[in-house]
Amino acid sequence: MQIERIVVGLLQENCYIVTKNNKTIIIDPGAEADKIIDATKGKNVVGILITHHHFDHIGALKDIEEYFHLKETLNVKGFNYEIIKTPGHSNDSVCYYFKDDEVLFSGDFLFYKTIGRTDLPTGSDKDMHQSLELISKYPDNIKVYPGHGPSTILGDEKVYFRLYLKKI
């Protein structure tokens, strides 16, 4: 699996271009559609995945859908992944776990050394707690690609979100 991170928009959101077996998906086209399209030149784009529907993750979605004649979907043929519902940052937050590649795209649920904020509309401390409990059952060696900032390793992050769990 080849993963390219493109930082876009005012909030420096991570859009990912993921290629495997000559097929490419775009995860979270937050802004700057032209920049995303340029990064996919020569690639066979077959799908668009969204981790949640905050403006900084979907700002270029309409333009990307129109350019590639695709719609946002949860299931993209040719890619094997699990959709994990992880509400807390927002009520529609999901992560995409590619077990064969040991990769997780976490959106704004989980970041390097922190978790997503819960004080925005549809955010919930209770839901975040449950989502952190759920994700803590996944293997420590998973590489996490968040919606903002650098990538990390799930096992390293469990130390930090366990502190959060104690606060609730």
N, C-alpha and C positions, 0 to 999 in steps of 0.2 A: 504494500500500500504506500502510495506517495501522497504526502500531505503538504500542501502549500498554504501558508497563512498570509492573508492580505489584510492589513490594518486600514480601516476605512472610517470616514465620518468624523464629526466633531468629538465624539466620545471614544474615538480610537477602538472601535469594535473589531473583533477578529472574524473575518469571513474566511472560510476554509474551502480550498479546492482539493478534493479527494479523488485520486485516480487509482483504479485497480482493474487489472485485466482489460485495459484499453477502454474503460468506461469511467466517466467522471461525474461526480455530484458536487453541488455547491451547497455549503451549509452556512446559513445566516448571512444573506446578502444585505448588509445593513445600510450601505450608502455607496456612492461613487460607482454606479453601474458600469461606466466605461472602463474603469480600472479592473473590475471583476471580469468583464468580457475580454479585455486584453490578456488577462492572465489565463484565460481558457482557450486562447487561439490554438487551433490544431488538435484540440481535445474533443472527444465524443461525449458531450454533456447529456446525461440521461435523467437527471433528477435534481430537485431542490428540496432541501430539508431545512426546517425552521425549529429552533429550540424553544422559542416563545415569541410572542407577538408584540414586544415593545418596539417602539419606533426605530431604535438604533440597531435592531436586528433584522428589520424588514423594509427599511427605507428604499432599497433598490429592488425589492421583490417584484413589483409590477413590471419594471423595465426588463429585468432578467427573464421573467416568464414570457414576456412578449418577444424578446430577442431569440430565445431558444425554443419558442412554441411549446412550453412546458408549464405545468402547474405545480405549485407546492404540493407535496405528498408526504405520507409517512412511510410508504413502502416503495422502494426503488428496486426493480428487477436487476439482478446481477451483483447486488450487494447483500451480504448477510449480516444483519445487525439486530439487536434487541432495542426496542423502544422502552425506556424506563420513565415512568411518570414520576416527576420530582417537583411537585408544587412546593411553594414556600416563597421564592422570589416573586413568582406570579402563579396564578392558578392553572395556567396552561403550560408550565415548564416541563420539558422532557429532556432526557439525555439519550444519546445514541451510542450504544455499546457494541463495538465490533470485536467480538470475543476472539475470533481467529487471529486478529492483529493486535490484541490487547490494548485497544484504544477506546477512549470515551470522549465524546464531545459533550461538554456540560453546560453550554450556554452561560447564563448568569447564576446558576445554581451553586457552582463550586469553582473557586479560583485558587491561584497560587497563594498559600498561607492565609486564606480566608474563605468565607462563604458569601453568597448573595444577600443583599439587603432585603428586608421583609417589610419595610415601611412604605412601599409604593402601593397604589391601588391593586387589589387582589392578592397582595402579599400576605403571608401568615406565618407567625412564629411556630404555631402548632403544626402546620403543614411542613415547614422546614425541618422541624424536629423529626417528624415521621420519615421524611425523605432522607435525612442524614442517617437515620437508623437503617433504612433500606439499603442505601449505598455502602454502608459500613460492612455489609455481608459480601461485597464483591472483592475479588483478589487485590492484594496490595500492589502488585506489579503493573497495574493498568496505567498507561500514560493518559493523562487528562489534558484535553485541549479546551480551555475556557473561552468565554465570550469576550473577555478583555484580558490583556496582560499575557505573561509567559505561560508555557505549558508546565506541567508538574507530574508527579507520580501520586497515585491515590493513597498508597500507604503512608507517604509523607504527610499528606493532608489530614488523614484520620486523627492525628495528634491534635490538630487545631480545631476541627469541628467537634471533637469530643469535649473540648472546653466549652463550646457553645451549648452542647446538650446539657451540661451541668447547670447552666444558667436558667433553664426552663423548669 
